[in-house]
Amino acid sequence: MQWNIFWKRLLIGVLLAFAVFMSLLAYRLGAALKATQTALGDCERLEDLQQVVESDYYEKVDTETLMDGALKGYVSALEDPYSGYLTPGEYQQWQSNEAGVSVGIGVTVTLTEDGSGLQIVSVEDPSPAKLAGLQVDDVITGVDGETVADLGYQEAVNRVRGEVDTSVELTVQRGETEWKKTVQRKEIEVVSAYGVMLENQIGYIRIASFKENTVEQFQTALQNLLKNGAKALVFDVREDGGGLVAALEKIVDPLLPEGDIATATYNNGETKLLVHSDANELQLPMMVLVNGNTASAAELFTASLKDFGKAEVIGEQTFGKGIMQNTVEMKDGGAVTLTVATYQTTRGECYHGVGITPDVVIKEDYETIDFDHPNPDNDAQLKQAMELLEKKMH
């Protein structure tokens, strides 16, 4: 009798468990079906739109261009300036940029006031442009037979960059003289970190961005300065819009004490370690120079040194970008970049939308500053940093 009761209870338990399992399965299948129906509905909407555009638009359309536009529009609906879809070509260019390598002729340009040309503001040395005799203030008015005015700024820049080991014909204006010059495009390593010894054995390190190759350049600059007897350091991240957090971690590691330095918080509330430092810690007085365009990884660099008591900050309120992006490659060879987390140091608060307030606030006219040739005589922020360091050194 007892055995019969036992088996009945066991059977009832199994049936109840099976019923719960089937209910959960049905729920999940229902949710999956609903999601599939939604996806199919979205595809039908896009297909309907495509058919109307292709049949009714008064000019022939490029389907691939339209699809790229649709994908870009999908992500842009997030209304996040840091998220976006990259076409396969744009993604390749992005990868080269993050690696610290660019393809082109080795110039930095800006659009002239009247929009008729690309004015050269710097020439890499060595570079194809340098070899071709191009100079600062030369104006590129044409690219491969088309005028910059007709192409527009971005398209003209893209045409100048082109592909490695190909040539581009430029129409160049210098004063009243105009001529054509064919320049060979090459792969050029971007210098994003370098060091200079200033007066009184104060080392100056400029970090223009945080790329993959910035780490090696920074380490070389730091070791050279220390080898030559640097007694204090100034880190200049003014006009540095940030970059790779992975590069940042390797750069701050030798400057900070052992421990967890920064964390990231994701949309599900999960917090992950972002930056860790080992036991090697540089013991020198330090200063960090910042301004309103110091952003993202450059701000995290600044906050790390400031919050851990390793450096004072001089300059102007920083930009206030305390969010992190992740780029994922898609099946079509393109990629999507999305904001995925906020971040902060383990000793501070998230500065997103707020920025970092310097310990010493000094306004500066950055048009008069030559970052390649740091000079405290025409740079009030650098002068203040050096004066404070000299006091700490004595």
C-alpha positions in Angstrom: 0.0 0.0 0.0 2.8 2.4 1.0 4.6 1.6 -2.2 1.5 2.4 -4.3 1.2 5.8 -2.5 5.0 6.4 -3.2 4.7 5.6 -6.9 1.6 7.7 -7.2 3.3 10.7 -5.6 6.3 10.2 -7.7 4.2 10.0 -10.9 2.3 13.2 -9.9 5.6 15.0 -9.3 7.0 13.9 -12.6 3.8 15.0 -14.4 3.9 18.4 -12.6 7.5 18.9 -13.5 6.8 18.0 -17.1 3.9 20.4 -17.2 6.0 23.2 -15.9 8.7 22.4 -18.4 6.2 22.4 -21.3 4.8 25.7 -20.1 8.2 27.3 -20.0 9.0 25.8 -23.4 5.8 27.1 -24.9 6.5 30.5 -23.4 9.9 30.6 -24.9 8.7 29.3 -28.3 6.0 31.9 -28.2 8.5 34.6 -27.5 10.8 33.3 -30.2 7.9 33.1 -32.6 6.8 36.6 -31.8 10.4 37.9 -32.3 10.6 36.0 -35.6 7.3 37.5 -36.7 8.6 41.0 -35.8 11.8 40.5 -37.7 9.9 39.3 -40.7 7.6 42.2 -40.5 10.6 44.6 -40.4 12.1 42.9 -43.4 8.9 43.2 -45.3 8.7 47.0 -44.5 12.3 47.4 -45.8 11.6 45.4 -48.9 8.4 47.4 -49.7 10.4 50.6 -49.3 13.2 49.3 -51.5 10.7 48.3 -54.3 9.0 51.7 -54.2 12.3 53.6 -54.4 13.8 51.4 -57.2 10.6 51.7 -59.3 9.6 55.3 -58.7 12.8 57.3 -58.1 13.6 59.4 -61.2 17.3 58.3 -61.4 19.0 55.0 -61.3 19.7 54.0 -57.7 22.6 52.0 -56.2 21.1 49.3 -54.0 24.3 48.8 -52.0 24.5 52.5 -51.2 20.9 52.5 -50.1 21.4 49.5 -47.8 24.5 51.1 -46.3 22.3 54.2 -45.6 19.6 52.1 -44.1 22.1 50.4 -41.7 23.6 53.7 -40.8 20.1 55.1 -40.2 19.1 52.1 -38.0 22.0 52.8 -35.6 21.7 56.6 -35.8 18.1 56.3 -34.4 19.8 55.6 -31.0 20.7 59.3 -31.1 24.1 58.5 -29.7 27.0 60.4 -31.5 29.5 57.7 -30.6 27.5 54.8 -32.0 27.3 54.0 -35.7 27.5 51.5 -38.6 30.7 51.3 -40.6 30.8 50.1 -44.2 33.5 47.5 -45.0 35.7 50.2 -46.5 35.1 52.5 -43.5 35.8 49.6 -41.1 39.2 48.9 -42.8 40.1 52.6 -42.4 39.0 52.5 -38.8 41.2 49.5 -38.0 44.2 51.2 -39.6 43.5 54.4 -37.6 43.2 52.5 -34.3 46.5 50.7 -35.0 48.1 54.1 -35.4 48.7 53.7 -39.2 47.3 55.7 -42.0 47.4 55.5 -45.7 48.0 58.7 -47.6 50.6 61.2 -48.4 51.4 62.4 -44.9 49.6 65.8 -44.5 47.1 67.2 -42.1 44.7 69.6 -43.8 41.8 71.9 -43.1 39.2 73.4 -45.4 39.9 76.9 -46.6 37.4 79.6 -45.6 35.9 79.8 -49.0 35.7 76.0 -49.3 37.8 75.9 -52.5 40.7 73.9 -51.2 42.5 71.9 -48.5 45.0 74.0 -46.7 48.0 72.0 -45.4 48.6 72.6 -41.7 51.4 70.0 -41.2 53.6 67.7 -43.2 55.0 64.5 -41.8 58.7 64.0 -42.1 59.5 61.7 -43.8 56.4 61.3 -46.0 55.5 61.2 -49.7 54.2 64.8 -49.3 57.6 65.9 -48.0 59.4 64.1 -50.8 57.1 65.8 -53.3 58.0 69.3 -51.9 54.7 70.1 -50.4 54.8 72.7 -47.6 52.7 74.1 -44.8 50.1 76.6 -46.1 50.1 75.1 -49.6 46.5 74.7 -50.8 45.3 71.6 -52.6 42.6 72.8 -55.0 42.1 69.7 -57.0 42.4 65.9 -56.8 42.7 63.7 -59.9 41.3 66.4 -62.1 38.3 67.3 -59.9 38.1 70.5 -57.8 37.9 70.4 -54.0 35.0 72.8 -54.3 33.0 70.3 -56.3 34.1 67.2 -54.3 33.5 68.7 -50.8 35.8 68.4 -47.9 35.3 64.8 -46.8 35.2 63.3 -50.3 38.4 65.3 -51.2 40.2 64.0 -48.1 39.1 60.4 -49.0 40.4 60.8 -52.5 43.8 62.1 -51.3 44.1 59.1 -48.9 43.2 56.4 -51.4 44.9 53.0 -51.3 48.5 52.2 -50.4 51.1 52.1 -53.3 48.8 54.0 -55.7 49.3 57.6 -56.9 47.2 60.7 -56.8 47.5 63.8 -59.0 47.1 67.0 -56.9 46.5 70.5 -58.1 48.5 72.7 -55.6 48.5 76.4 -55.1 51.3 78.3 -53.3 50.7 82.1 -53.3 49.9 83.1 -56.9 51.5 79.9 -58.4 49.5 76.8 -59.2 50.9 73.5 -60.5 50.1 69.8 -60.7 52.0 67.1 -58.8 51.7 63.3 -58.7 52.3 61.9 -55.3 52.7 58.2 -54.3 50.5 57.1 -51.4 52.2 55.1 -48.6 51.4 53.5 -45.3 52.5 56.0 -42.6 52.9 55.4 -38.9 51.2 58.1 -36.9 53.3 59.5 -34.0 50.9 59.9 -31.1 53.4 60.1 -28.2 56.8 61.6 -27.9 59.1 63.1 -25.2 61.3 66.2 -24.8 63.5 67.2 -21.9 62.8 70.8 -20.7 64.7 73.0 -18.3 65.7 71.8 -14.9 65.5 68.1 -15.9 61.7 68.2 -16.3 60.5 65.6 -18.8 57.6 66.5 -21.1 55.6 63.8 -22.8 52.9 64.7 -25.3 50.1 62.1 -25.8 48.0 63.1 -28.8 45.8 60.0 -28.8 45.6 56.4 -27.5 46.3 54.1 -30.4 47.8 50.6 -30.5 51.3 52.0 -31.3 51.0 54.8 -28.7 52.1 52.3 -26.0 55.5 51.6 -27.5 56.0 55.3 -28.4 55.1 56.3 -24.8 57.4 53.7 -23.2 60.3 54.8 -25.5 59.8 58.4 -24.6 59.5 57.7 -20.8 62.6 55.5 -20.7 64.6 58.0 -22.7 63.7 60.8 -20.3 64.4 58.7 -17.2 67.7 57.6 -18.8 68.7 61.2 -19.3 68.0 62.1 -15.7 64.4 63.4 -15.6 63.5 64.5 -12.1 59.8 65.3 -12.8 57.3 64.8 -15.6 54.6 66.7 -17.4 52.0 64.7 -19.4 50.2 66.8 -22.0 46.8 65.4 -23.1 45.3 68.7 -24.3 43.4 68.2 -27.5 43.6 64.4 -27.0 40.2 63.0 -27.8 41.0 59.5 -26.4 41.2 56.1 -28.0 41.8 52.6 -26.9 41.4 51.7 -23.2 43.7 48.7 -23.7 46.5 51.2 -24.7 45.7 53.4 -21.7 46.1 50.5 -19.3 49.6 49.8 -20.5 50.5 53.5 -20.4 49.4 54.2 -16.8 50.7 50.9 -15.4 54.3 52.0 -14.7 53.0 55.3 -13.1 50.5 54.0 -10.6 50.6 51.8 -7.4 49.6 48.1 -7.5 45.8 47.5 -7.6 42.6 47.9 -9.5 42.5 51.3 -11.2 39.3 51.6 -13.2 36.0 49.7 -13.8 33.3 49.7 -16.4 29.5 49.4 -15.6 27.3 47.8 -18.3 23.6 48.1 -19.0 22.7 45.1 -16.9 24.4 46.6 -13.9 27.4 44.4 -14.1 30.7 46.0 -13.2 34.0 44.7 -14.7 37.6 45.5 -14.1 38.9 47.8 -16.8 42.4 48.9 -15.7 44.8 47.1 -13.3 48.3 48.2 -12.3 51.2 46.0 -11.2 53.6 46.6 -8.3 56.1 48.8 -10.4 55.4 52.4 -9.6 57.3 55.5 -10.7 58.2 57.8 -7.9 58.5 61.2 -9.5 56.5 64.5 -9.2 54.0 64.7 -12.1 51.6 67.1 -13.7 48.9 66.6 -16.3 47.9 69.3 -18.8 44.2 69.2 -20.0 41.7 71.4 -21.8 38.1 71.2 -23.1 39.0 68.7 -25.8 40.6 66.2 -23.5 38.1 63.4 -23.6 37.4 59.7 -23.2 40.6 57.6 -22.5 42.6 60.8 -22.1 40.2 61.8 -19.3 40.6 58.4 -17.7 44.3 58.8 -17.9 44.0 62.1 -16.1 41.5 60.8 -13.5 43.7 57.8 -12.7 46.8 60.0 -11.9 44.7 62.6 -10.1 42.5 60.2 -8.0 45.5 58.1 -7.0 47.4 61.1 -5.8 50.1 60.8 -8.4 49.7 64.1 -10.3 48.1 67.5 -10.1 46.0 68.6 -13.1 46.4 72.0 -14.7 44.4 73.7 -17.5 40.6 73.8 -18.2 37.6 71.7 -17.5 37.8 68.5 -19.6 35.2 67.4 -22.2 33.3 64.9 -20.0 33.1 61.6 -22.0 33.1 58.8 -19.5 31.5 56.2 -21.7 33.1 53.3 -23.6 32.4 51.9 -27.1 32.8 48.5 -28.5 33.2 47.7 -32.2 31.9 44.4 -33.6 32.6 43.1 -37.1 29.5 42.1 -39.1 29.0 39.3 -41.6 29.1 41.8 -44.5 32.7 42.9 -43.6 31.4 46.1 -42.0 31.1 46.8 -38.3 28.9 48.4 -35.7 30.2 50.6 -32.9 28.0 50.9 -29.9 28.3 52.6 -26.5 28.3 49.7 -24.1 29.3 51.1 -20.6 30.3 54.0 -18.4 33.6 53.9 -16.6 35.4 55.6 -13.7 38.4 55.1 -11.5 38.0 52.9 -8.3 38.6 56.1 -6.2 36.4 58.5 -8.1 33.1 59.1 -9.7 32.0 58.9 -13.3 32.7 62.2 -15.0 30.5 61.6 -18.0 28.7 64.8 -18.9 30.6 66.7 -16.3 34.3 66.5 -17.0 37.3 66.8 -14.7 38.0 70.0 -12.9 41.7 70.9 -12.8 43.5 71.5 -9.6 44.8 74.8 -11.1 42.5 76.4 -13.7 44.3 78.4 -16.4 42.8 79.6 -19.7 44.9 79.4 -22.8 44.9 80.4 -26.5 45.8 77.1 -28.1 46.4 78.6 -31.6 49.7 80.0 -30.3 50.9 76.7 -28.9 53.2 74.5 -30.9 52.8 71.0 -29.3 55.8 69.7 -31.3 58.1 72.3 -29.7 56.8 72.8 -26.1 57.8 76.3 -24.8 56.7 77.7 -21.4 57.3 81.2 -22.7 54.2 81.1 -24.8 52.3 78.4 -22.9 50.9 79.6 -19.5 49.6 76.2 -18.5 53.0 74.5 -19.2 54.8 77.3 -17.4 52.6 76.8 -14.3 53.2 73.1 -14.3 56.9 73.5 -14.5 56.9 76.1 -11.7 54.9 73.8 -9.4 57.2 70.9 -10.2 60.3 72.9 -9.5 58.9 73.6 -6.0 58.3 69.9 -5.4 61.8 69.0 -6.6 63.5 71.2 -3.9 
